[in-house]
Amino acid sequence: MRHAIYLPPFGSFGDVHQLVELAVAAEGAGWDGFFLWDHIRYEVPVPLADAWVTLAAIASSTSTIRLGPLVTPLPRRRPWKVAREAVTLDHLSGGRLVLGVGLGIDYWGEFSSFAAEPGDDAERARLLDDGIEIVSRLWSGQRTSYRGDRLWVEDAQFLPRPVQRPSIPIWSAALWPAARPGPVRRAARCDGMMPFTGAPMSPAQAGDVRHAVARQRDTGEPFDLCVWGSADHVSAYEDAGVTWLLQAAGPEDPLVDVRRTISAGPPRH
């Protein structure tokens, strides 16, 4: 099991230089990953750094730590643009990118405050499914044509391919427990899943997620289960099939506490 720091690039952590400094410190302290929330606004006006630009700066300042957005709301992005950005970031980092994707949420008006954004979860789900398919196909380096429920691509070929083989890992987010089967089925088609419960996930819940995904997968390929959980139960998470354990902070959490967590190093058993 690997361990990562998971931060919002806003509020207490809204300074891009500070985030790069924290990522460098995390790499030096032995952490395996450094992941960022991907939002464009918060419930109150606060300093906010763009996750993707910040990740590029982190990639240029580190050499071993895994990095990525957890998660990018693909329905508010053009997937062909995300495909280009992701490959560039994968090359810049030397093959260390993980792409987290999800529907996105409108708690803070990130869709409803702006023109031409998809208005409900069902529409965002259609765009997400099309987006994952388009991004994956464009990463192949082959000529790509695709017609989905909402999006299409006609005879497009993107080069270069990602550094990583067979490709950049895609982790799909889902609320847990899942109200519908769609989010688990979607995650099972990807390379990993990040379930959200609104609080640290227990090892028992993580085990339930692992079993739910296993029922939907028809391949023996490795599958990542990434959860925000307690550092006090590392062995139990590993036994439950968790492959990435996140130590997270919220927008109002003190910077000094996060520095202390990073400096202490990952909670390996």
PyMOL commands that set and color helices and strands:
alter all, ss='L'
color gray80, all
select helices_A, chain A and resi 11-13+16-28+51-61+74-76+79-93+121-139+182-188+203-216+231-239+255-264
alter helices_A, ss='H'
color red, helices_A
select strands_A, chain A and resi 2-7+33-36+66-69+72-73+99-102+144-147+152-156+170-175+192-196+224-228+244-248
alter strands_A, ss='S'
color yellow, strands_A
deselect
rebuild
show_as cartoon
